[in-house]
Amino acid sequence: MKAARPTSQGSGWIFVAAREFADLMSWLHFESWSEAARRLHVNRRTLAKLHHPTADSTLSLETVDRIFHAAFQVRSLDLEPGETVENVFDKLAAARFRITLSVAVKPAAADEFADEMQQRTHGLPPTTRKTR
């Protein structure tokens, strides 16, 4: 496997995703990356992009979503005593939300949000023109 590619600005979320998935590996009782790939029906090379020391920023958030969806299905079929499907959903949703929070916001979107908040708070006119 190739060495990790250098991350571009804003792709630090991949390391958060890798850390979250490493936690899920033990929670899902996967003993190896090969077992995880087989049980989640994900290509082993794709899943290896979530290996923490060499996390690869070419993995997309959509693929991470598919992996989390597969993890939900696997765990829902193998609940531990006292565990409910809602507990499984909550744990995976919390992990996925932490990944979402680590995704960099595009500067234009941040400026637009700040502009809108100024309008609401102070009744100021917009400082940027919206183009559509």
C-alpha positions as CSV (number, residue, x, y, z in Angstrom):
1,M,0.0,0.0,0.0
2,K,1.2,3.5,-0.7
3,A,2.2,5.9,2.0
4,A,-0.5,8.4,3.2
5,R,-0.9,11.2,0.8
6,P,-0.3,14.6,2.2
7,T,-3.5,16.2,3.4
8,S,-4.8,19.3,1.7
9,Q,-6.2,22.2,3.6
10,G,-9.4,21.2,5.2
11,S,-9.0,17.4,5.0
12,G,-8.1,17.0,8.6
13,W,-11.5,15.3,9.0
14,I,-10.0,12.1,7.7
15,F,-8.0,11.7,10.9
16,V,-11.0,12.3,13.1
17,A,-12.9,9.6,11.0
18,A,-9.9,7.2,11.4
19,R,-10.0,7.7,15.1
20,E,-13.7,7.2,15.3
21,F,-13.6,4.1,13.2
22,A,-10.8,2.6,15.3
23,D,-13.1,3.0,18.3
24,L,-15.9,1.3,16.4
25,M,-13.7,-1.6,15.4
26,S,-13.5,-2.8,19.0
27,W,-17.1,-1.9,19.7
28,L,-18.1,-4.0,16.6
29,H,-15.9,-6.9,17.8
30,F,-13.8,-6.9,14.7
31,E,-10.4,-8.5,15.3
32,S,-8.8,-7.4,12.1
33,W,-9.2,-4.9,9.2
34,S,-9.8,-7.9,6.9
35,E,-12.7,-9.1,9.1
36,A,-14.1,-5.6,9.2
37,A,-13.9,-5.3,5.4
38,R,-15.6,-8.7,4.9
39,R,-18.4,-8.1,7.4
40,L,-19.1,-4.5,6.3
41,H,-18.9,-5.5,2.6
42,V,-16.3,-2.8,1.9
43,N,-13.2,-3.2,-0.2
44,R,-10.2,-3.8,2.1
45,R,-8.1,-1.1,0.4
46,T,-10.9,1.4,0.8
47,L,-11.3,0.6,4.5
48,A,-7.5,0.8,4.9
49,K,-7.8,4.5,4.1
50,L,-9.3,4.8,7.6
51,H,-6.2,3.3,9.3
52,H,-5.2,6.0,11.7
53,P,-1.4,6.4,11.2
54,T,-1.8,6.4,7.4
55,A,-5.2,7.8,6.9
56,D,-5.7,8.7,3.2
57,S,-7.5,12.0,2.4
58,T,-8.8,10.5,-0.9
59,L,-11.6,8.8,0.9
60,S,-14.8,10.7,0.5
61,L,-17.4,11.6,3.2
62,E,-20.0,9.6,1.2
63,T,-17.9,6.5,1.5
64,V,-17.5,7.1,5.2
65,D,-21.3,7.4,5.4
66,R,-21.7,4.0,3.6
67,I,-19.3,2.4,6.0
68,F,-21.2,3.8,9.0
69,H,-24.5,2.6,7.5
70,A,-23.0,-0.9,7.1
71,A,-21.7,-0.8,10.7
72,F,-25.2,0.1,11.8
73,Q,-26.7,-2.9,10.0
74,V,-24.0,-5.3,11.3
75,R,-24.4,-4.2,14.9
76,S,-28.2,-4.1,14.7
77,L,-28.2,-7.8,13.8
78,D,-25.9,-8.7,16.7
79,L,-27.2,-6.6,19.7
80,E,-25.7,-7.2,23.1
81,P,-28.0,-7.9,26.1
82,G,-29.8,-4.7,27.1
83,E,-28.7,-2.9,23.9
84,T,-31.4,-1.5,21.6
85,V,-31.3,-0.4,18.0
86,E,-31.7,3.2,19.2
87,N,-28.5,2.8,21.3
88,V,-26.6,1.6,18.3
89,F,-28.0,4.5,16.2
90,D,-27.1,7.0,18.8
91,K,-23.5,5.8,19.2
92,L,-22.9,5.8,15.4
93,A,-24.7,9.1,14.9
94,A,-22.6,10.7,17.6
95,A,-19.4,9.4,16.0
96,R,-20.5,10.6,12.5
97,F,-21.4,14.0,13.9
98,R,-18.0,14.4,15.4
99,I,-16.6,13.8,11.9
100,T,-19.0,16.4,10.5
101,L,-17.8,19.0,13.0
102,S,-14.2,18.5,11.9
103,V,-14.9,19.2,8.2
104,A,-13.6,22.6,7.3
105,V,-16.2,25.2,6.2
106,K,-15.5,26.9,3.0
107,P,-14.6,30.6,3.6
108,A,-17.4,31.8,1.3
109,A,-20.0,29.8,3.3
110,A,-18.6,31.2,6.6
111,D,-18.7,34.7,5.3
112,E,-22.3,34.3,4.1
113,F,-23.3,32.9,7.5
114,A,-21.6,35.8,9.4
115,D,-23.3,38.3,7.1
116,E,-26.7,36.7,7.7
117,M,-26.2,36.7,11.4
118,Q,-25.3,40.4,11.4
119,Q,-28.5,41.2,9.4
120,R,-30.6,39.3,11.9
121,T,-28.9,40.7,15.0
122,H,-28.3,44.3,14.0
123,G,-30.7,44.8,11.1
124,L,-27.8,45.7,8.9
125,P,-28.0,45.4,5.1
126,P,-26.1,42.6,3.5
127,T,-22.4,43.2,2.8
128,T,-22.1,40.7,0.0
129,R,-24.3,40.1,-3.0
130,K,-25.8,36.7,-3.4
131,T,-25.4,35.2,-6.9
132,R,-27.4,32.4,-8.1
